[in-house]
Amino acid sequence: MWRVLATVVEMFVYASVYMIIAIVGLKILGASVSPEFEKRLSQSDFGPSLICASLFIGIALVLVAVIRL
């Protein structure tokens, strides 16, 4: 019982760390690409959405590699 609870808490900690890193990465990417990056992202352009998706997948893969060590 306690092992399951510890695993769930650990999962939420890692998820919150991932969310923070993903948001910071998105802000850095948006500032470096163009000033209207977030507006283009909300207008359903495919290019910026693809860039954000690849950023999120890359961060997730790095975090999984770090957690497994």
N, CA, C and O atoms as a Tripos MOL2 file, in Angstrom:
@<TRIPOS>MOLECULE
protein
  276   275    69     0     0
PROTEIN
NO_CHARGES

@<TRIPOS>ATOM
      1 N           0.8280   -1.1990    0.0000 N.3       1 MET1
      2 CA          0.0000    0.0000    0.0000 C.3       1 MET1
      3 C           0.8650    1.2540    0.0000 C.2       1 MET1
      4 O           0.6550    2.1570   -0.8090 O.2       1 MET1
      5 N           1.8410    1.3080    0.9100 N.am      2 TRP2
      6 CA          2.6830    2.4950    0.9960 C.3       2 TRP2
      7 C           3.5860    2.6220   -0.2170 C.2       2 TRP2
      8 O           3.9250    3.7320   -0.6290 O.2       2 TRP2
      9 N           3.9750    1.4960   -0.7870 N.am      3 ARG3
     10 CA          4.8270    1.5220   -1.9880 C.3       3 ARG3
     11 C           4.0570    2.1270   -3.1630 C.2       3 ARG3
     12 O           4.6140    2.8910   -3.9510 O.2       3 ARG3
     13 N           2.7980    1.7860   -3.2710 N.am      4 VAL4
     14 CA          1.9740    2.3460   -4.3470 C.3       4 VAL4
     15 C           1.8020    3.8420   -4.1450 C.2       4 VAL4
     16 O           1.8960    4.6130   -5.1000 O.2       4 VAL4
     17 N           1.5510    4.2540   -2.9210 N.am      5 LEU5
     18 CA          1.3950    5.6780   -2.6200 C.3       5 LEU5
     19 C           2.6890    6.4350   -2.8970 C.2       5 LEU5
     20 O           2.6550    7.5420   -3.4350 O.2       5 LEU5
     21 N           3.8190    5.8550   -2.5380 N.am      6 ALA6
     22 CA          5.1060    6.4920   -2.8070 C.3       6 ALA6
     23 C           5.3580    6.6100   -4.3010 C.2       6 ALA6
     24 O           5.9200    7.6060   -4.7570 O.2       6 ALA6
     25 N           4.9520    5.6100   -5.0630 N.am      7 THR7
     26 CA          5.1160    5.6460   -6.5080 C.3       7 THR7
     27 C           4.2340    6.7170   -7.1350 C.2       7 THR7
     28 O           4.6610    7.4090   -8.0590 O.2       7 THR7
     29 N           3.0240    6.8580   -6.6470 N.am      8 VAL8
     30 CA          2.1110    7.8810   -7.1680 C.3       8 VAL8
     31 C           2.6440    9.2750   -6.8520 C.2       8 VAL8
     32 O           2.6060   10.1580   -7.7080 O.2       8 VAL8
     33 N           3.1370    9.4820   -5.6430 N.am      9 VAL9
     34 CA          3.7000   10.7810   -5.2760 C.3       9 VAL9
     35 C           4.9250   11.0880   -6.1230 C.2       9 VAL9
     36 O           5.1010   12.2170   -6.5820 O.2       9 VAL9
     37 N           5.7700   10.0890   -6.3280 N.am     10 GLU10
     38 CA          6.9520   10.2710   -7.1620 C.3      10 GLU10
     39 C           6.5670   10.6210   -8.5930 C.2      10 GLU10
     40 O           7.2200   11.4480   -9.2300 O.2      10 GLU10
     41 N           5.5100    9.9950   -9.0970 N.am     11 MET11
     42 CA          5.0360   10.2850  -10.4390 C.3      11 MET11
     43 C           4.5720   11.7380  -10.5550 C.2      11 MET11
     44 O           4.8650   12.4050  -11.5470 O.2      11 MET11
     45 N           3.8580   12.2220   -9.5550 N.am     12 PHE12
     46 CA          3.3920   13.6080   -9.5810 C.3      12 PHE12
     47 C           4.5500   14.5950   -9.4700 C.2      12 PHE12
     48 O           4.5170   15.6610  -10.0840 O.2      12 PHE12
     49 N           5.5600   14.2480   -8.6990 N.am     13 VAL13
     50 CA          6.7400   15.1270   -8.5950 C.3      13 VAL13
     51 C           7.4330   15.2140   -9.9450 C.2      13 VAL13
     52 O           7.7540   16.3110  -10.4030 O.2      13 VAL13
     53 N           7.6710   14.0740  -10.5940 N.am     14 TYR14
     54 CA          8.3170   14.0830  -11.8960 C.3      14 TYR14
     55 C           7.4570   14.7910  -12.9450 C.2      14 TYR14
     56 O           7.9870   15.4880  -13.8100 O.2      14 TYR14
     57 N           6.1590   14.6230  -12.8760 N.am     15 ALA15
     58 CA          5.2730   15.2930  -13.8250 C.3      15 ALA15
     59 C           5.3010   16.8010  -13.6370 C.2      15 ALA15
     60 O           5.2940   17.5450  -14.6170 O.2      15 ALA15
     61 N           5.3330   17.2590  -12.4010 N.am     16 SER16
     62 CA          5.3850   18.7030  -12.1620 C.3      16 SER16
     63 C           6.7230   19.2840  -12.5960 C.2      16 SER16
     64 O           6.7730   20.3890  -13.1360 O.2      16 SER16
     65 N           7.8110   18.5490  -12.3650 N.am     17 VAL17
     66 CA          9.1220   19.0070  -12.8400 C.3      17 VAL17
     67 C           9.1230   19.0810  -14.3630 C.2      17 VAL17
     68 O           9.6380   20.0410  -14.9360 O.2      17 VAL17
     69 N           8.5560   18.0840  -15.0150 N.am     18 TYR18
     70 CA          8.4770   18.0970  -16.4730 C.3      18 TYR18
     71 C           7.6610   19.2910  -16.9670 C.2      18 TYR18
     72 O           8.0580   19.9550  -17.9250 O.2      18 TYR18
     73 N           6.5490   19.5660  -16.3360 N.am     19 MET19
     74 CA          5.7160   20.6940  -16.7650 C.3      19 MET19
     75 C           6.4630   22.0130  -16.6350 C.2      19 MET19
     76 O           6.3850   22.8640  -17.5210 O.2      19 MET19
     77 N           7.1810   22.1830  -15.5400 N.am     20 ILE20
     78 CA          7.9340   23.4260  -15.3430 C.3      20 ILE20
     79 C           9.0230   23.5580  -16.4020 C.2      20 ILE20
     80 O           9.1840   24.6200  -17.0020 O.2      20 ILE20
     81 N           9.7720   22.4760  -16.6320 N.am     21 ILE21
     82 CA         10.8330   22.5220  -17.6440 C.3      21 ILE21
     83 C          10.2530   22.7470  -19.0330 C.2      21 ILE21
     84 O          10.8330   23.4880  -19.8260 O.2      21 ILE21
     85 N           9.1280   22.1280  -19.3410 N.am     22 ALA22
     86 CA          8.5070   22.2860  -20.6560 C.3      22 ALA22
     87 C           8.0210   23.7200  -20.8690 C.2      22 ALA22
     88 O           8.1760   24.2640  -21.9620 O.2      22 ALA22
     89 N           7.4450   24.3310  -19.8570 N.am     23 ILE23
     90 CA          6.9660   25.7090  -19.9900 C.3      23 ILE23
     91 C           8.1330   26.6650  -20.1510 C.2      23 ILE23
     92 O           8.0800   27.5740  -20.9800 O.2      23 ILE23
     93 N           9.1870   26.4730  -19.3680 N.am     24 VAL24
     94 CA         10.3680   27.3330  -19.4990 C.3      24 VAL24
     95 C          11.0030   27.1430  -20.8810 C.2      24 VAL24
     96 O          11.3980   28.1180  -21.5210 O.2      24 VAL24
     97 N          11.0990   25.9030  -21.3350 N.am     25 GLY25
     98 CA         11.6390   25.6510  -22.6700 C.3      25 GLY25
     99 C          10.8000   26.2760  -23.7650 C.2      25 GLY25
    100 O          11.3410   26.7960  -24.7410 O.2      25 GLY25
    101 N           9.4990   26.2320  -23.6180 N.am     26 LEU26
    102 CA          8.6040   26.8430  -24.5980 C.3      26 LEU26
    103 C           8.7770   28.3550  -24.6220 C.2      26 LEU26
    104 O           8.7770   28.9590  -25.6950 O.2      26 LEU26
    105 N           8.9220   28.9670  -23.4670 N.am     27 LYS27
    106 CA          9.1280   30.4160  -23.4040 C.3      27 LYS27
    107 C          10.4650   30.8040  -24.0320 C.2      27 LYS27
    108 O          10.5460   31.8050  -24.7440 O.2      27 LYS27
    109 N          11.5160   30.0190  -23.7750 N.am     28 ILE28
    110 CA         12.8240   30.3010  -24.3680 C.3      28 ILE28
    111 C          12.7710   30.1280  -25.8810 C.2      28 ILE28
    112 O          13.3030   30.9530  -26.6230 O.2      28 ILE28
    113 N          12.1300   29.0570  -26.3370 N.am     29 LEU29
    114 CA         11.9950   28.8160  -27.7690 C.3      29 LEU29
    115 C          11.1780   29.9200  -28.4320 C.2      29 LEU29
    116 O          11.5330   30.3920  -29.5120 O.2      29 LEU29
    117 N          10.1070   30.3260  -27.8040 N.am     30 GLY30
    118 CA          9.2730   31.3860  -28.3580 C.3      30 GLY30
    119 C           9.9950   32.7110  -28.4400 C.2      30 GLY30
    120 O           9.8020   33.4670  -29.3920 O.2      30 GLY30
    121 N          10.8300   33.0020  -27.4480 N.am     31 ALA31
    122 CA         11.5840   34.2570  -27.4610 C.3      31 ALA31
    123 C          12.6910   34.2310  -28.5040 C.2      31 ALA31
    124 O          13.0460   35.2710  -29.0600 O.2      31 ALA31
    125 N          13.2360   33.0580  -28.7720 N.am     32 SER32
    126 CA         14.3500   32.9920  -29.7170 C.3      32 SER32
    127 C          13.8860   32.8570  -31.1680 C.2      32 SER32
    128 O          14.6300   33.2280  -32.0760 O.2      32 SER32
    129 N          12.7020   32.3480  -31.4080 N.am     33 VAL33
    130 CA         12.2390   32.1340  -32.7830 C.3      33 VAL33
    131 C          11.6290   33.4060  -33.3700 C.2      33 VAL33
    132 O          12.1410   33.9380  -34.3550 O.2      33 VAL33
    133 N          10.5720   33.8830  -32.7920 N.am     34 SER34
    134 CA          9.9280   35.1010  -33.2920 C.3      34 SER34
    135 C           9.0900   35.7120  -32.1790 C.2      34 SER34
    136 O           8.6640   35.0090  -31.2630 O.2      34 SER34
    137 N           8.8520   37.0160  -32.2540 N.am     35 PRO35
    138 CA          8.0550   37.6490  -31.1990 C.3      35 PRO35
    139 C           6.5820   37.2310  -31.1950 C.2      35 PRO35
    140 O           5.9190   37.3320  -30.1630 O.2      35 PRO35
    141 N           6.0720   36.7740  -32.3130 N.am     36 GLU36
    142 CA          4.6590   36.3910  -32.3730 C.3      36 GLU36
    143 C           4.4860   34.8700  -32.3830 C.2      36 GLU36
    144 O           3.5230   34.3610  -32.9560 O.2      36 GLU36
    145 N           5.3970   34.1580  -31.7620 N.am     37 PHE37
    146 CA          5.3790   32.6940  -31.7610 C.3      37 PHE37
    147 C           4.1430   32.1560  -31.0530 C.2      37 PHE37
    148 O           3.4860   31.2500  -31.5650 O.2      37 PHE37
    149 N           3.8170   32.6990  -29.8850 N.am     38 GLU38
    150 CA          2.6630   32.2030  -29.1300 C.3      38 GLU38
    151 C           1.3540   32.5210  -29.8370 C.2      38 GLU38
    152 O           0.4060   31.7400  -29.7560 O.2      38 GLU38
    153 N           1.2840   33.6460  -30.5240 N.am     39 LYS39
    154 CA          0.0680   33.9750  -31.2620 C.3      39 LYS39
    155 C          -0.1140   33.0170  -32.4430 C.2      39 LYS39
    156 O          -1.2290   32.5700  -32.7120 O.2      39 LYS39
    157 N           0.9780   32.7010  -33.1480 N.am     40 ARG40
    158 CA          0.9020   31.7490  -34.2570 C.3      40 ARG40
    159 C           0.5810   30.3540  -33.7470 C.2      40 ARG40
    160 O          -0.0820   29.5770  -34.4340 O.2      40 ARG40
    161 N           1.0460   30.0340  -32.5490 N.am     41 LEU41
    162 CA          0.7620   28.7270  -31.9700 C.3      41 LEU41
    163 C          -0.7220   28.5810  -31.6570 C.2      41 LEU41
    164 O          -1.2920   27.5030  -31.8290 O.2      41 LEU41
    165 N          -1.3420   29.6490  -31.2050 N.am     42 SER42
    166 CA         -2.7640   29.5840  -30.8650 C.3      42 SER42
    167 C          -3.6750   29.6740  -32.0940 C.2      42 SER42
    168 O          -4.8700   29.3960  -31.9940 O.2      42 SER42
    169 N          -3.1290   30.0550  -33.2450 N.am     43 GLN43
    170 CA         -3.9360   30.1630  -34.4620 C.3      43 GLN43
    171 C          -3.9460   28.8710  -35.2710 C.2      43 GLN43
    172 O          -4.3490   28.8850  -36.4340 O.2      43 GLN43
    173 N          -3.5240   27.7840  -34.7010 N.am     44 SER44
    174 CA         -3.5430   26.4550  -35.3250 C.3      44 SER44
    175 C          -2.6180   26.3460  -36.5350 C.2      44 SER44
    176 O          -2.9270   25.6360  -37.4920 O.2      44 SER44
    177 N          -1.4780   27.0510  -36.4930 N.am     45 ASP45
    178 CA         -0.4600   26.8300  -37.5150 C.3      45 ASP45
    179 C           0.2280   25.5060  -37.2270 C.2      45 ASP45
    180 O           0.4760   25.1650  -36.0710 O.2      45 ASP45
    181 N           0.5340   24.7660  -38.2780 N.am     46 PHE46
    182 CA          1.1140   23.4380  -38.1020 C.3      46 PHE46
    183 C           2.5940   23.5030  -37.7280 C.2      46 PHE46
    184 O           3.0650   22.6770  -36.9450 O.2      46 PHE46
    185 N           3.3260   24.4590  -38.2680 N.am     47 GLY47
    186 CA          4.7640   24.5410  -38.0330 C.3      47 GLY47
    187 C           5.1370   24.7470  -36.5660 C.2      47 GLY47
    188 O           5.8860   23.9410  -36.0130 O.2      47 GLY47
    189 N           4.6360   25.8010  -35.9190 N.am     48 PRO48
    190 CA          4.9680   25.9980  -34.5050 C.3      48 PRO48
    191 C           4.4550   24.8700  -33.6060 C.2      48 PRO48
    192 O           5.0840   24.5370  -32.6020 O.2      48 PRO48
    193 N           3.3220   24.2930  -33.9670 N.am     49 SER49
    194 CA          2.8040   23.1630  -33.1800 C.3      49 SER49
    195 C           3.7290   21.9620  -33.2700 C.2      49 SER49
    196 O           3.9400   21.2590  -32.2810 O.2      49 SER49
    197 N           4.2720   21.7290  -34.4360 N.am     50 LEU50
    198 CA          5.2200   20.6300  -34.6200 C.3      50 LEU50
    199 C           6.5130   20.8850  -33.8500 C.2      50 LEU50
    200 O           7.0830   19.9590  -33.2740 O.2      50 LEU50
    201 N           6.9750   22.1220  -33.8360 N.am     51 ILE51
    202 CA          8.1690   22.4720  -33.0770 C.3      51 ILE51
    203 C           7.9300   22.2510  -31.5850 C.2      51 ILE51
    204 O           8.7940   21.7070  -30.8990 O.2      51 ILE51
    205 N           6.7850   22.6600  -31.0800 N.am     52 CYS52
    206 CA          6.4760   22.4800  -29.6560 C.3      52 CYS52
    207 C           6.3450   21.0070  -29.2970 C.2      52 CYS52
    208 O           6.8060   20.5820  -28.2370 O.2      52 CYS52
    209 N           5.7270   20.2340  -30.1630 N.am     53 ALA53
    210 CA          5.5830   18.8070  -29.8910 C.3      53 ALA53
    211 C           6.9430   18.1240  -29.8300 C.2      53 ALA53
    212 O           7.1780   17.2870  -28.9590 O.2      53 ALA53
    213 N           7.8380   18.4730  -30.7480 N.am     54 SER54
    214 CA          9.1680   17.8740  -30.7160 C.3      54 SER54
    215 C           9.9490   18.3300  -29.4950 C.2      54 SER54
    216 O          10.7420   17.5640  -28.9480 O.2      54 SER54
    217 N           9.7370   19.5630  -29.0610 N.am     55 LEU55
    218 CA         10.3820   20.0520  -27.8410 C.3      55 LEU55
    219 C           9.9010   19.2630  -26.6280 C.2      55 LEU55
    220 O          10.7120   18.8550  -25.7970 O.2      55 LEU55
    221 N           8.6110   19.0460  -26.5190 N.am     56 PHE56
    222 CA          8.0600   18.3060  -25.3790 C.3      56 PHE56
    223 C           8.5190   16.8500  -25.3770 C.2      56 PHE56
    224 O           8.8340   16.3000  -24.3220 O.2      56 PHE56
    225 N           8.5580   16.2270  -26.5470 N.am     57 ILE57
    226 CA          9.0160   14.8370  -26.6270 C.3      57 ILE57
    227 C          10.4910   14.7360  -26.2660 C.2      57 ILE57
    228 O          10.8980   13.8090  -25.5650 O.2      57 ILE57
    229 N          11.2890   15.6790  -26.7370 N.am     58 GLY58
    230 CA         12.7140   15.6740  -26.4110 C.3      58 GLY58
    231 C          12.9720   15.8520  -24.9290 C.2      58 GLY58
    232 O          13.8120   15.1560  -24.3590 O.2      58 GLY58
    233 N          12.2630   16.7740  -24.2970 N.am     59 ILE59
    234 CA         12.4190   16.9840  -22.8570 C.3      59 ILE59
    235 C          11.9770   15.7410  -22.0900 C.2      59 ILE59
    236 O          12.6140   15.3530  -21.1100 O.2      59 ILE59
    237 N          10.9010   15.1280  -22.5300 N.am     60 ALA60
    238 CA         10.4280   13.9120  -21.8590 C.3      60 ALA60
    239 C          11.4460   12.7870  -21.9650 C.2      60 ALA60
    240 O          11.6650   12.0660  -20.9920 O.2      60 ALA60
    241 N          12.0690   12.6220  -23.1210 N.am     61 LEU61
    242 CA         13.0740   11.5810  -23.2930 C.3      61 LEU61
    243 C          14.3050   11.8360  -22.4360 C.2      61 LEU61
    244 O          14.8740   10.9030  -21.8680 O.2      61 LEU61
    245 N          14.7160   13.0880  -22.3400 N.am     62 VAL62
    246 CA         15.8580   13.4190  -21.4820 C.3      62 VAL62
    247 C          15.5260   13.1460  -20.0240 C.2      62 VAL62
    248 O          16.3470   12.5800  -19.3020 O.2      62 VAL62
    249 N          14.3420   13.5370  -19.5780 N.am     63 LEU63
    250 CA         13.9730   13.2950  -18.1870 C.3      63 LEU63
    251 C          13.8500   11.7980  -17.8720 C.2      63 LEU63
    252 O          14.2210   11.3640  -16.7810 O.2      63 LEU63
    253 N          13.3370   11.0200  -18.8090 N.am     64 VAL64
    254 CA         13.2620    9.5730  -18.5850 C.3      64 VAL64
    255 C          14.6600    8.9870  -18.4550 C.2      64 VAL64
    256 O          14.8950    8.1210  -17.6120 O.2      64 VAL64
    257 N          15.5900    9.4520  -19.2840 N.am     65 ALA65
    258 CA         16.9660    8.9580  -19.1990 C.3      65 ALA65
    259 C          17.6110    9.3410  -17.8720 C.2      65 ALA65
    260 O          18.3640    8.5530  -17.3000 O.2      65 ALA65
    261 N          17.3240   10.5390  -17.3810 N.am     66 VAL66
    262 CA         17.8900   10.9830  -16.1070 C.3      66 VAL66
    263 C          17.2720   10.2090  -14.9490 C.2      66 VAL66
    264 O          17.9770    9.8410  -14.0100 O.2      66 VAL66
    265 N          15.9870    9.9600  -15.0010 N.am     67 ILE67
    266 CA         15.3010    9.2450  -13.9200 C.3      67 ILE67
    267 C          15.7840    7.7970  -13.8500 C.2      67 ILE67
    268 O          15.9260    7.2500  -12.7570 O.2      67 ILE67
    269 N          16.0330    7.1800  -14.9800 N.am     68 ARG68
    270 CA         16.4480    5.7760  -15.0070 C.3      68 ARG68
    271 C          17.8620    5.5620  -14.4730 C.2      68 ARG68
    272 O          18.2140    4.4450  -14.0970 O.2      68 ARG68
    273 N          18.6870    6.6320  -14.4350 N.am     69 LEU69
    274 CA         20.0680    6.4670  -13.9420 C.3      69 LEU69
    275 C          20.0890    6.2920  -12.4900 C.2      69 LEU69
    276 O          21.1590    6.1390  -11.9010 O.2      69 LEU69
@<TRIPOS>BOND
     1     1     2 1
     2     2     3 1
     3     3     4 2
     4     3     5 am
     5     5     6 1
     6     6     7 1
     7     7     8 2
     8     7     9 am
     9     9    10 1
    10    10    11 1
    11    11    12 2
    12    11    13 am
    13    13    14 1
    14    14    15 1
    15    15    16 2
    16    15    17 am
    17    17    18 1
    18    18    19 1
    19    19    20 2
    20    19    21 am
    21    21    22 1
    22    22    23 1
    23    23    24 2
    24    23    25 am
    25    25    26 1
    26    26    27 1
    27    27    28 2
    28    27    29 am
    29    29    30 1
    30    30    31 1
    31    31    32 2
    32    31    33 am
    33    33    34 1
    34    34    35 1
    35    35    36 2
    36    35    37 am
    37    37    38 1
    38    38    39 1
    39    39    40 2
    40    39    41 am
    41    41    42 1
    42    42    43 1
    43    43    44 2
    44    43    45 am
    45    45    46 1
    46    46    47 1
    47    47    48 2
    48    47    49 am
    49    49    50 1
    50    50    51 1
    51    51    52 2
    52    51    53 am
    53    53    54 1
    54    54    55 1
    55    55    56 2
    56    55    57 am
    57    57    58 1
    58    58    59 1
    59    59    60 2
    60    59    61 am
    61    61    62 1
    62    62    63 1
    63    63    64 2
    64    63    65 am
    65    65    66 1
    66    66    67 1
    67    67    68 2
    68    67    69 am
    69    69    70 1
    70    70    71 1
    71    71    72 2
    72    71    73 am
    73    73    74 1
    74    74    75 1
    75    75    76 2
    76    75    77 am
    77    77    78 1
    78    78    79 1
    79    79    80 2
    80    79    81 am
    81    81    82 1
    82    82    83 1
    83    83    84 2
    84    83    85 am
    85    85    86 1
    86    86    87 1
    87    87    88 2
    88    87    89 am
    89    89    90 1
    90    90    91 1
    91    91    92 2
    92    91    93 am
    93    93    94 1
    94    94    95 1
    95    95    96 2
    96    95    97 am
    97    97    98 1
    98    98    99 1
    99    99   100 2
   100    99   101 am
   101   101   102 1
   102   102   103 1
   103   103   104 2
   104   103   105 am
   105   105   106 1
   106   106   107 1
   107   107   108 2
   108   107   109 am
   109   109   110 1
   110   110   111 1
   111   111   112 2
   112   111   113 am
   113   113   114 1
   114   114   115 1
   115   115   116 2
   116   115   117 am
   117   117   118 1
   118   118   119 1
   119   119   120 2
   120   119   121 am
   121   121   122 1
   122   122   123 1
   123   123   124 2
   124   123   125 am
   125   125   126 1
   126   126   127 1
   127   127   128 2
   128   127   129 am
   129   129   130 1
   130   130   131 1
   131   131   132 2
   132   131   133 am
   133   133   134 1
   134   134   135 1
   135   135   136 2
   136   135   137 am
   137   137   138 1
   138   138   139 1
   139   139   140 2
   140   139   141 am
   141   141   142 1
   142   142   143 1
   143   143   144 2
   144   143   145 am
   145   145   146 1
   146   146   147 1
   147   147   148 2
   148   147   149 am
   149   149   150 1
   150   150   151 1
   151   151   152 2
   152   151   153 am
   153   153   154 1
   154   154   155 1
   155   155   156 2
   156   155   157 am
   157   157   158 1
   158   158   159 1
   159   159   160 2
   160   159   161 am
   161   161   162 1
   162   162   163 1
   163   163   164 2
   164   163   165 am
   165   165   166 1
   166   166   167 1
   167   167   168 2
   168   167   169 am
   169   169   170 1
   170   170   171 1
   171   171   172 2
   172   171   173 am
   173   173   174 1
   174   174   175 1
   175   175   176 2
   176   175   177 am
   177   177   178 1
   178   178   179 1
   179   179   180 2
   180   179   181 am
   181   181   182 1
   182   182   183 1
   183   183   184 2
   184   183   185 am
   185   185   186 1
   186   186   187 1
   187   187   188 2
   188   187   189 am
   189   189   190 1
   190   190   191 1
   191   191   192 2
   192   191   193 am
   193   193   194 1
   194   194   195 1
   195   195   196 2
   196   195   197 am
   197   197   198 1
   198   198   199 1
   199   199   200 2
   200   199   201 am
   201   201   202 1
   202   202   203 1
   203   203   204 2
   204   203   205 am
   205   205   206 1
   206   206   207 1
   207   207   208 2
   208   207   209 am
   209   209   210 1
   210   210   211 1
   211   211   212 2
   212   211   213 am
   213   213   214 1
   214   214   215 1
   215   215   216 2
   216   215   217 am
   217   217   218 1
   218   218   219 1
   219   219   220 2
   220   219   221 am
   221   221   222 1
   222   222   223 1
   223   223   224 2
   224   223   225 am
   225   225   226 1
   226   226   227 1
   227   227   228 2
   228   227   229 am
   229   229   230 1
   230   230   231 1
   231   231   232 2
   232   231   233 am
   233   233   234 1
   234   234   235 1
   235   235   236 2
   236   235   237 am
   237   237   238 1
   238   238   239 1
   239   239   240 2
   240   239   241 am
   241   241   242 1
   242   242   243 1
   243   243   244 2
   244   243   245 am
   245   245   246 1
   246   246   247 1
   247   247   248 2
   248   247   249 am
   249   249   250 1
   250   250   251 1
   251   251   252 2
   252   251   253 am
   253   253   254 1
   254   254   255 1
   255   255   256 2
   256   255   257 am
   257   257   258 1
   258   258   259 1
   259   259   260 2
   260   259   261 am
   261   261   262 1
   262   262   263 1
   263   263   264 2
   264   263   265 am
   265   265   266 1
   266   266   267 1
   267   267   268 2
   268   267   269 am
   269   269   270 1
   270   270   271 1
   271   271   272 2
   272   271   273 am
   273   273   274 1
   274   274   275 1
   275   275   276 2
@<TRIPOS>SUBSTRUCTURE
     1 MET1         2 RESIDUE 1 A MET
     2 TRP2         6 RESIDUE 1 A TRP
     3 ARG3        10 RESIDUE 1 A ARG
     4 VAL4        14 RESIDUE 1 A VAL
     5 LEU5        18 RESIDUE 1 A LEU
     6 ALA6        22 RESIDUE 1 A ALA
     7 THR7        26 RESIDUE 1 A THR
     8 VAL8        30 RESIDUE 1 A VAL
     9 VAL9        34 RESIDUE 1 A VAL
    10 GLU10       38 RESIDUE 1 A GLU
    11 MET11       42 RESIDUE 1 A MET
    12 PHE12       46 RESIDUE 1 A PHE
    13 VAL13       50 RESIDUE 1 A VAL
    14 TYR14       54 RESIDUE 1 A TYR
    15 ALA15       58 RESIDUE 1 A ALA
    16 SER16       62 RESIDUE 1 A SER
    17 VAL17       66 RESIDUE 1 A VAL
    18 TYR18       70 RESIDUE 1 A TYR
    19 MET19       74 RESIDUE 1 A MET
    20 ILE20       78 RESIDUE 1 A ILE
    21 ILE21       82 RESIDUE 1 A ILE
    22 ALA22       86 RESIDUE 1 A ALA
    23 ILE23       90 RESIDUE 1 A ILE
    24 VAL24       94 RESIDUE 1 A VAL
    25 GLY25       98 RESIDUE 1 A GLY
    26 LEU26      102 RESIDUE 1 A LEU
    27 LYS27      106 RESIDUE 1 A LYS
    28 ILE28      110 RESIDUE 1 A ILE
    29 LEU29      114 RESIDUE 1 A LEU
    30 GLY30      118 RESIDUE 1 A GLY
    31 ALA31      122 RESIDUE 1 A ALA
    32 SER32      126 RESIDUE 1 A SER
    33 VAL33      130 RESIDUE 1 A VAL
    34 SER34      134 RESIDUE 1 A SER
    35 PRO35      138 RESIDUE 1 A PRO
    36 GLU36      142 RESIDUE 1 A GLU
    37 PHE37      146 RESIDUE 1 A PHE
    38 GLU38      150 RESIDUE 1 A GLU
    39 LYS39      154 RESIDUE 1 A LYS
    40 ARG40      158 RESIDUE 1 A ARG
    41 LEU41      162 RESIDUE 1 A LEU
    42 SER42      166 RESIDUE 1 A SER
    43 GLN43      170 RESIDUE 1 A GLN
    44 SER44      174 RESIDUE 1 A SER
    45 ASP45      178 RESIDUE 1 A ASP
    46 PHE46      182 RESIDUE 1 A PHE
    47 GLY47      186 RESIDUE 1 A GLY
    48 PRO48      190 RESIDUE 1 A PRO
    49 SER49      194 RESIDUE 1 A SER
    50 LEU50      198 RESIDUE 1 A LEU
    51 ILE51      202 RESIDUE 1 A ILE
    52 CYS52      206 RESIDUE 1 A CYS
    53 ALA53      210 RESIDUE 1 A ALA
    54 SER54      214 RESIDUE 1 A SER
    55 LEU55      218 RESIDUE 1 A LEU
    56 PHE56      222 RESIDUE 1 A PHE
    57 ILE57      226 RESIDUE 1 A ILE
    58 GLY58      230 RESIDUE 1 A GLY
    59 ILE59      234 RESIDUE 1 A ILE
    60 ALA60      238 RESIDUE 1 A ALA
    61 LEU61      242 RESIDUE 1 A LEU
    62 VAL62      246 RESIDUE 1 A VAL
    63 LEU63      250 RESIDUE 1 A LEU
    64 VAL64      254 RESIDUE 1 A VAL
    65 ALA65      258 RESIDUE 1 A ALA
    66 VAL66      262 RESIDUE 1 A VAL
    67 ILE67      266 RESIDUE 1 A ILE
    68 ARG68      270 RESIDUE 1 A ARG
    69 LEU69      274 RESIDUE 1 A LEU
